[in-house]
Amino acid sequence: MITLTAENFAEQVLESDKPVLVDFWAEWCPPCRMIAPVLDEIDAEYGDRVTIAKINSDDHPEISARYGVLGLPTLNLYKNGEVVKQVVGAKPKRLLLAELEGHI
């Protein structure tokens, strides 16, 4: 899993050749901690088809604001530099994969 910052966001996400699922999270957010192991599993199983990355919304509020992140966790799936899917809130793995179906 890649840790994103303002410095590497464009290179790692917007310029990526494969889809990137970005987890907007914060330390104080219990649902963010709940979804972290789910994202680790998806990374292990689908890492060849999608890059999993996370960015701390408290540390980078300008990026969260740019992409309309209002609640945490928010998962944005980027393809060719554009958001193609947004999932808000923690979900079990099977439901999250169902949301992402057709994109990864």
PyMOL CGO cylinders between C-alpha atoms (Angstrom):
from pymol import cmd
from pymol.cgo import CYLINDER

trace = [
    CYLINDER, 0.00, 0.00, 0.00, 1.33, 3.40, -0.97, 0.3, 1, 1, 1, 1, 1, 1,
    CYLINDER, 1.33, 3.40, -0.97, 1.24, 6.36, 1.41, 0.3, 1, 1, 1, 1, 1, 1,
    CYLINDER, 1.24, 6.36, 1.41, 0.34, 9.51, -0.48, 0.3, 1, 1, 1, 1, 1, 1,
    CYLINDER, 0.34, 9.51, -0.48, 1.34, 13.11, 0.15, 0.3, 1, 1, 1, 1, 1, 1,
    CYLINDER, 1.34, 13.11, 0.15, 0.75, 16.38, -1.67, 0.3, 1, 1, 1, 1, 1, 1,
    CYLINDER, 0.75, 16.38, -1.67, 4.19, 15.89, -3.23, 0.3, 1, 1, 1, 1, 1, 1,
    CYLINDER, 4.19, 15.89, -3.23, 3.56, 12.44, -4.77, 0.3, 1, 1, 1, 1, 1, 1,
    CYLINDER, 3.56, 12.44, -4.77, -0.24, 12.46, -5.35, 0.3, 1, 1, 1, 1, 1, 1,
    CYLINDER, -0.24, 12.46, -5.35, -0.10, 13.50, -9.01, 0.3, 1, 1, 1, 1, 1, 1,
    CYLINDER, -0.10, 13.50, -9.01, 2.64, 11.03, -9.91, 0.3, 1, 1, 1, 1, 1, 1,
    CYLINDER, 2.64, 11.03, -9.91, 1.27, 8.06, -7.98, 0.3, 1, 1, 1, 1, 1, 1,
    CYLINDER, 1.27, 8.06, -7.98, -2.44, 8.58, -8.69, 0.3, 1, 1, 1, 1, 1, 1,
    CYLINDER, -2.44, 8.58, -8.69, -3.18, 10.91, -11.58, 0.3, 1, 1, 1, 1, 1, 1,
    CYLINDER, -3.18, 10.91, -11.58, -0.36, 9.66, -13.82, 0.3, 1, 1, 1, 1, 1, 1,
    CYLINDER, -0.36, 9.66, -13.82, -0.71, 5.96, -12.97, 0.3, 1, 1, 1, 1, 1, 1,
    CYLINDER, -0.71, 5.96, -12.97, -1.13, 3.44, -15.79, 0.3, 1, 1, 1, 1, 1, 1,
    CYLINDER, -1.13, 3.44, -15.79, -3.44, 1.27, -13.69, 0.3, 1, 1, 1, 1, 1, 1,
    CYLINDER, -3.44, 1.27, -13.69, -6.45, 2.14, -11.52, 0.3, 1, 1, 1, 1, 1, 1,
    CYLINDER, -6.45, 2.14, -11.52, -5.65, 3.54, -8.07, 0.3, 1, 1, 1, 1, 1, 1,
    CYLINDER, -5.65, 3.54, -8.07, -7.96, 3.15, -5.08, 0.3, 1, 1, 1, 1, 1, 1,
    CYLINDER, -7.96, 3.15, -5.08, -7.23, 6.00, -2.67, 0.3, 1, 1, 1, 1, 1, 1,
    CYLINDER, -7.23, 6.00, -2.67, -8.31, 5.73, 0.97, 0.3, 1, 1, 1, 1, 1, 1,
    CYLINDER, -8.31, 5.73, 0.97, -8.89, 9.16, 2.49, 0.3, 1, 1, 1, 1, 1, 1,
    CYLINDER, -8.89, 9.16, 2.49, -8.53, 8.55, 6.24, 0.3, 1, 1, 1, 1, 1, 1,
    CYLINDER, -8.53, 8.55, 6.24, -7.60, 10.12, 9.59, 0.3, 1, 1, 1, 1, 1, 1,
    CYLINDER, -7.60, 10.12, 9.59, -6.07, 8.84, 12.85, 0.3, 1, 1, 1, 1, 1, 1,
    CYLINDER, -6.07, 8.84, 12.85, -9.16, 9.72, 14.90, 0.3, 1, 1, 1, 1, 1, 1,
    CYLINDER, -9.16, 9.72, 14.90, -11.56, 7.81, 12.60, 0.3, 1, 1, 1, 1, 1, 1,
    CYLINDER, -11.56, 7.81, 12.60, -12.62, 4.35, 13.93, 0.3, 1, 1, 1, 1, 1, 1,
    CYLINDER, -12.62, 4.35, 13.93, -14.23, 3.25, 10.62, 0.3, 1, 1, 1, 1, 1, 1,
    CYLINDER, -14.23, 3.25, 10.62, -10.94, 4.13, 8.90, 0.3, 1, 1, 1, 1, 1, 1,
    CYLINDER, -10.94, 4.13, 8.90, -9.15, 1.65, 11.16, 0.3, 1, 1, 1, 1, 1, 1,
    CYLINDER, -9.15, 1.65, 11.16, -11.86, -0.95, 10.46, 0.3, 1, 1, 1, 1, 1, 1,
    CYLINDER, -11.86, -0.95, 10.46, -11.42, -0.76, 6.69, 0.3, 1, 1, 1, 1, 1, 1,
    CYLINDER, -11.42, -0.76, 6.69, -7.60, -0.86, 6.73, 0.3, 1, 1, 1, 1, 1, 1,
    CYLINDER, -7.60, -0.86, 6.73, -7.33, -4.69, 6.92, 0.3, 1, 1, 1, 1, 1, 1,
    CYLINDER, -7.33, -4.69, 6.92, -9.92, -5.01, 4.14, 0.3, 1, 1, 1, 1, 1, 1,
    CYLINDER, -9.92, -5.01, 4.14, -7.78, -2.79, 1.92, 0.3, 1, 1, 1, 1, 1, 1,
    CYLINDER, -7.78, -2.79, 1.92, -4.70, -4.84, 2.81, 0.3, 1, 1, 1, 1, 1, 1,
    CYLINDER, -4.70, -4.84, 2.81, -6.54, -7.99, 1.64, 0.3, 1, 1, 1, 1, 1, 1,
    CYLINDER, -6.54, -7.99, 1.64, -7.66, -6.34, -1.60, 0.3, 1, 1, 1, 1, 1, 1,
    CYLINDER, -7.66, -6.34, -1.60, -4.09, -5.15, -2.16, 0.3, 1, 1, 1, 1, 1, 1,
    CYLINDER, -4.09, -5.15, -2.16, -2.77, -8.70, -1.69, 0.3, 1, 1, 1, 1, 1, 1,
    CYLINDER, -2.77, -8.70, -1.69, -5.38, -10.26, -3.98, 0.3, 1, 1, 1, 1, 1, 1,
    CYLINDER, -5.38, -10.26, -3.98, -5.82, -7.60, -6.68, 0.3, 1, 1, 1, 1, 1, 1,
    CYLINDER, -5.82, -7.60, -6.68, -2.50, -5.72, -6.52, 0.3, 1, 1, 1, 1, 1, 1,
    CYLINDER, -2.50, -5.72, -6.52, -1.67, -6.69, -10.08, 0.3, 1, 1, 1, 1, 1, 1,
    CYLINDER, -1.67, -6.69, -10.08, -4.82, -4.91, -11.33, 0.3, 1, 1, 1, 1, 1, 1,
    CYLINDER, -4.82, -4.91, -11.33, -5.24, -1.97, -8.92, 0.3, 1, 1, 1, 1, 1, 1,
    CYLINDER, -5.24, -1.97, -8.92, -2.91, 0.09, -6.74, 0.3, 1, 1, 1, 1, 1, 1,
    CYLINDER, -2.91, 0.09, -6.74, -4.12, 0.69, -3.20, 0.3, 1, 1, 1, 1, 1, 1,
    CYLINDER, -4.12, 0.69, -3.20, -3.00, 3.96, -1.64, 0.3, 1, 1, 1, 1, 1, 1,
    CYLINDER, -3.00, 3.96, -1.64, -3.94, 6.05, 1.38, 0.3, 1, 1, 1, 1, 1, 1,
    CYLINDER, -3.94, 6.05, 1.38, -3.74, 9.70, 2.26, 0.3, 1, 1, 1, 1, 1, 1,
    CYLINDER, -3.74, 9.70, 2.26, -4.26, 11.29, 5.67, 0.3, 1, 1, 1, 1, 1, 1,
    CYLINDER, -4.26, 11.29, 5.67, -7.00, 13.88, 5.21, 0.3, 1, 1, 1, 1, 1, 1,
    CYLINDER, -7.00, 13.88, 5.21, -5.91, 15.86, 8.27, 0.3, 1, 1, 1, 1, 1, 1,
    CYLINDER, -5.91, 15.86, 8.27, -2.39, 16.23, 6.86, 0.3, 1, 1, 1, 1, 1, 1,
    CYLINDER, -2.39, 16.23, 6.86, -3.58, 17.06, 3.32, 0.3, 1, 1, 1, 1, 1, 1,
    CYLINDER, -3.58, 17.06, 3.32, -6.95, 18.87, 3.56, 0.3, 1, 1, 1, 1, 1, 1,
    CYLINDER, -6.95, 18.87, 3.56, -6.41, 20.60, 0.22, 0.3, 1, 1, 1, 1, 1, 1,
    CYLINDER, -6.41, 20.60, 0.22, -6.46, 17.26, -1.65, 0.3, 1, 1, 1, 1, 1, 1,
    CYLINDER, -6.46, 17.26, -1.65, -9.53, 16.09, 0.26, 0.3, 1, 1, 1, 1, 1, 1,
    CYLINDER, -9.53, 16.09, 0.26, -11.30, 19.35, -0.59, 0.3, 1, 1, 1, 1, 1, 1,
    CYLINDER, -11.30, 19.35, -0.59, -10.28, 19.13, -4.26, 0.3, 1, 1, 1, 1, 1, 1,
    CYLINDER, -10.28, 19.13, -4.26, -11.97, 15.72, -4.59, 0.3, 1, 1, 1, 1, 1, 1,
    CYLINDER, -11.97, 15.72, -4.59, -15.08, 16.49, -2.54, 0.3, 1, 1, 1, 1, 1, 1,
    CYLINDER, -15.08, 16.49, -2.54, -14.22, 14.29, 0.42, 0.3, 1, 1, 1, 1, 1, 1,
    CYLINDER, -14.22, 14.29, 0.42, -16.69, 15.22, 3.16, 0.3, 1, 1, 1, 1, 1, 1,
    CYLINDER, -16.69, 15.22, 3.16, -16.77, 12.07, 5.29, 0.3, 1, 1, 1, 1, 1, 1,
    CYLINDER, -16.77, 12.07, 5.29, -14.19, 9.49, 6.31, 0.3, 1, 1, 1, 1, 1, 1,
    CYLINDER, -14.19, 9.49, 6.31, -13.28, 7.01, 5.19, 0.3, 1, 1, 1, 1, 1, 1,
    CYLINDER, -13.28, 7.01, 5.19, -13.84, 7.90, 1.56, 0.3, 1, 1, 1, 1, 1, 1,
    CYLINDER, -13.84, 7.90, 1.56, -12.45, 5.65, -1.15, 0.3, 1, 1, 1, 1, 1, 1,
    CYLINDER, -12.45, 5.65, -1.15, -11.94, 7.21, -4.57, 0.3, 1, 1, 1, 1, 1, 1,
    CYLINDER, -11.94, 7.21, -4.57, -11.09, 5.02, -7.52, 0.3, 1, 1, 1, 1, 1, 1,
    CYLINDER, -11.09, 5.02, -7.52, -9.03, 6.88, -10.13, 0.3, 1, 1, 1, 1, 1, 1,
    CYLINDER, -9.03, 6.88, -10.13, -8.59, 5.78, -13.73, 0.3, 1, 1, 1, 1, 1, 1,
    CYLINDER, -8.59, 5.78, -13.73, -6.56, 7.89, -16.13, 0.3, 1, 1, 1, 1, 1, 1,
    CYLINDER, -6.56, 7.89, -16.13, -6.43, 10.68, -13.57, 0.3, 1, 1, 1, 1, 1, 1,
    CYLINDER, -6.43, 10.68, -13.57, -10.22, 10.88, -13.09, 0.3, 1, 1, 1, 1, 1, 1,
    CYLINDER, -10.22, 10.88, -13.09, -12.44, 9.70, -10.24, 0.3, 1, 1, 1, 1, 1, 1,
    CYLINDER, -12.44, 9.70, -10.24, -14.62, 6.92, -11.66, 0.3, 1, 1, 1, 1, 1, 1,
    CYLINDER, -14.62, 6.92, -11.66, -16.09, 5.69, -8.37, 0.3, 1, 1, 1, 1, 1, 1,
    CYLINDER, -16.09, 5.69, -8.37, -16.47, 7.05, -4.84, 0.3, 1, 1, 1, 1, 1, 1,
    CYLINDER, -16.47, 7.05, -4.84, -17.38, 4.91, -1.83, 0.3, 1, 1, 1, 1, 1, 1,
    CYLINDER, -17.38, 4.91, -1.83, -18.06, 6.61, 1.51, 0.3, 1, 1, 1, 1, 1, 1,
    CYLINDER, -18.06, 6.61, 1.51, -17.86, 4.69, 4.77, 0.3, 1, 1, 1, 1, 1, 1,
    CYLINDER, -17.86, 4.69, 4.77, -16.41, 1.38, 5.84, 0.3, 1, 1, 1, 1, 1, 1,
    CYLINDER, -16.41, 1.38, 5.84, -17.83, -1.66, 4.07, 0.3, 1, 1, 1, 1, 1, 1,
    CYLINDER, -17.83, -1.66, 4.07, -17.13, -5.39, 4.29, 0.3, 1, 1, 1, 1, 1, 1,
    CYLINDER, -17.13, -5.39, 4.29, -14.78, -6.71, 1.62, 0.3, 1, 1, 1, 1, 1, 1,
    CYLINDER, -14.78, -6.71, 1.62, -17.47, -8.38, -0.50, 0.3, 1, 1, 1, 1, 1, 1,
    CYLINDER, -17.47, -8.38, -0.50, -19.57, -5.20, -0.62, 0.3, 1, 1, 1, 1, 1, 1,
    CYLINDER, -19.57, -5.20, -0.62, -16.57, -3.03, -1.43, 0.3, 1, 1, 1, 1, 1, 1,
    CYLINDER, -16.57, -3.03, -1.43, -15.52, -5.37, -4.24, 0.3, 1, 1, 1, 1, 1, 1,
    CYLINDER, -15.52, -5.37, -4.24, -19.10, -5.31, -5.56, 0.3, 1, 1, 1, 1, 1, 1,
    CYLINDER, -19.10, -5.31, -5.56, -18.95, -1.48, -5.65, 0.3, 1, 1, 1, 1, 1, 1,
    CYLINDER, -18.95, -1.48, -5.65, -15.67, -1.63, -7.58, 0.3, 1, 1, 1, 1, 1, 1,
    CYLINDER, -15.67, -1.63, -7.58, -16.75, -4.36, -9.99, 0.3, 1, 1, 1, 1, 1, 1,
    CYLINDER, -16.75, -4.36, -9.99, -16.24, -3.36, -13.59, 0.3, 1, 1, 1, 1, 1, 1,
    CYLINDER, -16.24, -3.36, -13.59, -13.56, -0.84, -12.67, 0.3, 1, 1, 1, 1, 1, 1,
    CYLINDER, -13.56, -0.84, -12.67, -10.72, -3.12, -11.54, 0.3, 1, 1, 1, 1, 1, 1,
]
cmd.load_cgo(trace, "trace")
